[in-house]
Amino acid sequence: MPANRYRPDPLVAHGPNEIWSWDITYLKTKIRGQFYYVYLMMDIWSRKIIGFDIHEEESMDHSSVLVDKLCNLEGIKKDQLVLHSDNGGPMKGATMLATLERLGVAASFSRPRVSNDNPYSESLFKTLKYCPKYPNRFESLAESKQWMIKFMDWYNNHPHSGIKFVTPMQRHEGLDIEILRNRKLVYLKAKEKNPLRWNSKNIRNWNREEKVYLNHLQRKKDDAINLAS
């Protein structure tokens, strides 16, 4: 009889550097059967790629070094951050858990063999590998790191549909507040000037998303913006 796998308690981020999601994916090399492994951490609230590293093997030692480095880079304080991942050895190994405890970072894990408990990392890896410029195979570790640097720069500075078409970097730094406010004003003025061109009473919803959920049971749809709001 299959075991019950209860959904983890939902988590909610109200701003950047509250919940990170991370995972490891592989890159094919020119040598059949040999891979490079990308360790990648992202902020679920802003969608910003916080950082990455690439190695020739999966190891809790590598993941420990990366999370330590990125927490220092982002100025993470104790009890500020939740780090969500699946149940692999590099995520749940003793060295990694000890590092998280020392940093004051809470660990959150997906259910075994349930990939959609970690949807942000899964979606990011799909974007990475379906990128038009993604090489089918890499010749060297150095080449793969250079490509990932370029991808991270593009991704972090490219408008994202899930965050109202601002960039992850703009949202992470709070610049999206003014951008979305100005967009709303532009739409309101356009509707006021040419009301017959609008099929409804509402304009597009440019309200900022103030909460981002992880493992939320049922996310409510955005309410339409009323002209009077």
C-alpha positions as CSV (number, residue, x, y, z in Angstrom):
1,M,0.0,0.0,0.0
2,P,1.5,3.4,-1.0
3,A,2.6,5.6,1.8
4,N,0.7,8.9,2.4
5,R,2.8,11.9,1.5
6,Y,1.4,14.9,3.3
7,R,1.9,18.3,1.7
8,P,4.4,20.4,3.7
9,D,3.1,23.4,5.6
10,P,2.7,26.4,3.2
11,L,5.4,29.2,3.5
12,V,4.9,32.8,2.6
13,A,7.4,35.5,1.7
14,H,6.6,39.1,2.2
15,G,9.8,40.5,0.7
16,P,13.3,39.5,-0.6
17,N,15.6,37.2,1.2
18,E,12.9,35.5,3.3
19,I,12.6,32.2,1.3
20,W,15.1,30.8,-1.2
21,S,14.6,27.8,-3.3
22,W,17.5,25.7,-4.6
23,D,18.3,22.6,-6.5
24,I,20.9,20.9,-8.7
25,T,20.6,20.2,-12.4
26,Y,23.1,18.6,-14.8
27,L,24.7,19.9,-17.9
28,K,25.8,17.5,-20.6
29,T,29.5,17.5,-21.7
30,K,31.3,16.5,-24.9
31,I,32.1,13.2,-23.2
32,R,29.3,10.7,-23.2
33,G,28.2,9.9,-19.6
34,Q,30.0,12.8,-18.0
35,F,28.1,15.8,-16.6
36,Y,28.7,19.1,-14.8
37,Y,26.3,19.9,-11.9
38,V,24.8,23.4,-11.4
39,Y,24.1,24.3,-7.8
40,L,21.6,27.2,-8.1
41,M,19.8,29.3,-5.5
42,M,17.0,31.7,-6.2
43,D,14.7,34.0,-4.2
44,I,11.1,33.0,-4.6
45,W,9.7,36.5,-3.9
46,S,11.8,38.4,-6.4
47,R,12.7,35.4,-8.7
48,K,16.2,36.7,-8.6
49,I,19.0,34.1,-9.0
50,I,21.1,34.7,-5.9
51,G,24.0,32.8,-7.2
52,F,25.3,29.5,-8.5
53,D,28.3,27.2,-8.7
54,I,29.2,24.3,-11.0
55,H,31.1,21.2,-10.1
56,E,31.9,17.8,-11.5
57,E,30.0,16.0,-8.8
58,E,27.1,16.4,-6.3
59,S,28.4,17.0,-2.8
60,M,27.1,18.5,0.5
61,D,30.4,20.1,0.9
62,H,29.9,22.2,-2.3
63,S,26.4,23.2,-1.3
64,S,27.6,24.2,2.1
65,V,30.2,26.5,0.7
66,L,27.7,28.0,-1.7
67,V,25.0,28.8,0.9
68,D,27.6,30.2,3.2
69,K,29.0,32.5,0.5
70,L,25.6,33.7,-0.7
71,C,24.3,34.4,2.8
72,N,27.3,36.6,3.4
73,L,26.8,38.3,0.0
74,E,23.2,39.1,0.8
75,G,23.8,40.0,4.4
76,I,21.5,37.3,5.7
77,K,20.9,37.5,9.5
78,K,20.1,34.7,11.8
79,D,16.4,33.5,11.7
80,Q,15.8,35.6,8.6
81,L,15.8,33.0,5.8
82,V,14.2,29.7,4.9
83,L,16.0,27.6,2.4
84,H,13.8,25.2,0.5
85,S,15.0,22.1,-1.5
86,D,14.3,18.5,-2.3
87,N,15.6,15.6,-0.3
88,G,18.9,14.9,-2.0
89,G,22.1,14.2,-0.2
90,P,23.7,17.6,-1.0
91,M,20.6,19.2,0.6
92,K,20.2,17.0,3.7
93,G,23.8,15.9,4.4
94,A,25.3,16.5,7.8
95,T,27.7,19.2,6.6
96,M,25.0,21.2,4.9
97,L,22.6,21.0,7.8
98,A,25.4,22.0,10.2
99,T,26.1,25.0,8.0
100,L,22.5,26.1,7.9
101,E,22.3,25.8,11.7
102,R,25.4,27.9,12.1
103,L,24.0,30.6,9.8
104,G,20.6,30.5,11.5
105,V,18.9,29.5,8.2
106,A,15.8,27.2,8.5
107,A,15.7,24.2,6.2
108,S,12.5,23.2,4.3
109,F,12.2,20.1,2.3
110,S,9.9,18.7,-0.4
111,R,8.1,15.4,-0.1
112,P,10.2,12.5,-1.4
113,R,9.7,12.1,-5.2
114,V,7.2,15.0,-5.4
115,S,8.8,17.5,-7.8
116,N,6.1,20.2,-7.6
117,D,6.8,20.9,-4.0
118,N,9.8,22.8,-5.4
119,P,8.2,24.6,-8.3
120,Y,10.3,27.7,-8.5
121,S,13.6,25.8,-9.1
122,E,11.9,23.4,-11.5
123,S,10.6,26.3,-13.5
124,L,13.9,28.1,-13.5
125,F,15.8,25.0,-14.8
126,K,13.2,24.6,-17.6
127,T,13.9,28.3,-18.6
128,L,17.6,27.6,-18.5
129,K,17.6,24.5,-20.7
130,Y,15.0,25.9,-23.2
131,C,16.9,29.1,-23.6
132,P,17.5,29.5,-27.4
133,K,21.3,30.0,-26.8
134,Y,21.6,27.0,-24.5
135,P,24.4,24.7,-25.8
136,N,23.5,21.1,-26.1
137,R,26.9,20.1,-24.6
138,F,29.7,21.9,-22.9
139,E,33.4,21.4,-23.6
140,S,34.8,22.4,-20.2
141,L,33.9,23.5,-16.7
142,A,35.1,27.0,-17.5
143,E,32.9,27.2,-20.5
144,S,29.8,26.1,-18.5
145,K,30.5,28.7,-15.8
146,Q,30.9,31.5,-18.4
147,W,27.6,30.5,-20.0
148,M,25.9,30.5,-16.6
149,I,27.2,33.9,-15.7
150,K,25.7,35.3,-18.9
151,F,22.4,33.4,-18.3
152,M,22.1,34.7,-14.8
153,D,22.7,38.3,-15.9
154,W,20.1,37.9,-18.6
155,Y,17.5,36.3,-16.4
156,N,17.9,38.7,-13.5
157,N,17.5,41.7,-15.8
158,H,14.7,40.4,-18.0
159,P,11.0,41.2,-17.4
160,H,9.2,38.3,-15.8
161,S,5.5,37.6,-16.4
162,G,5.1,36.2,-12.9
163,I,6.1,39.5,-11.2
164,K,4.1,41.9,-13.4
165,F,6.7,42.2,-16.1
166,V,9.4,43.8,-14.0
167,T,12.8,42.2,-13.7
168,P,13.9,40.1,-10.8
169,M,16.6,42.6,-10.0
170,Q,14.1,45.5,-9.9
171,R,11.8,43.6,-7.6
172,H,14.6,42.4,-5.3
173,E,15.8,46.0,-4.9
174,G,12.3,47.5,-4.5
175,L,12.5,49.5,-7.7
176,D,9.3,47.8,-9.0
177,I,7.2,49.9,-6.6
178,E,7.5,53.1,-8.6
179,I,7.6,51.2,-11.9
180,L,4.2,49.5,-11.3
181,R,2.7,52.7,-9.8
182,N,3.6,54.6,-13.0
183,R,2.2,51.9,-15.2
184,K,-1.1,52.0,-13.4
185,L,-1.3,55.8,-13.9
186,V,-0.5,55.4,-17.6
187,Y,-3.3,52.9,-18.0
188,L,-5.8,55.0,-16.1
189,K,-5.0,58.1,-18.2
190,A,-5.3,56.1,-21.4
191,K,-8.7,54.8,-20.4
192,E,-9.9,58.2,-19.3
193,K,-8.7,59.6,-22.7
194,N,-10.3,56.9,-24.9
195,P,-12.9,55.0,-22.8
196,L,-14.5,53.4,-25.9
197,R,-11.3,51.5,-26.6
198,W,-11.7,49.5,-23.3
199,N,-14.0,46.5,-23.2
200,S,-14.5,46.5,-19.5
201,K,-14.6,48.8,-16.5
202,N,-11.2,47.5,-15.3
203,I,-7.7,48.1,-16.4
204,R,-4.9,45.6,-16.2
205,N,-3.9,44.6,-12.7
206,W,-0.6,46.4,-12.0
207,N,-0.8,46.1,-8.2
208,R,2.3,44.7,-6.7
209,E,2.3,41.2,-5.4
210,E,3.0,41.6,-1.7
211,K,3.0,37.9,-0.8
212,V,4.5,34.9,-2.6
213,Y,3.5,31.4,-1.4
214,L,5.4,28.1,-1.5
215,N,3.2,25.0,-1.3
216,H,0.0,27.1,-0.9
217,L,-3.0,24.9,-1.2
218,Q,-5.0,27.2,-3.5
219,R,-3.7,30.5,-4.6
220,K,-6.4,33.1,-5.1
221,K,-6.6,34.8,-8.5
222,D,-5.8,38.5,-8.7
223,D,-8.7,40.8,-8.2
224,A,-9.3,43.1,-11.1
225,I,-8.4,46.7,-10.5
226,N,-11.4,48.9,-10.4
227,L,-11.1,52.3,-12.1
228,A,-12.0,53.9,-8.8
229,S,-9.3,52.1,-6.8
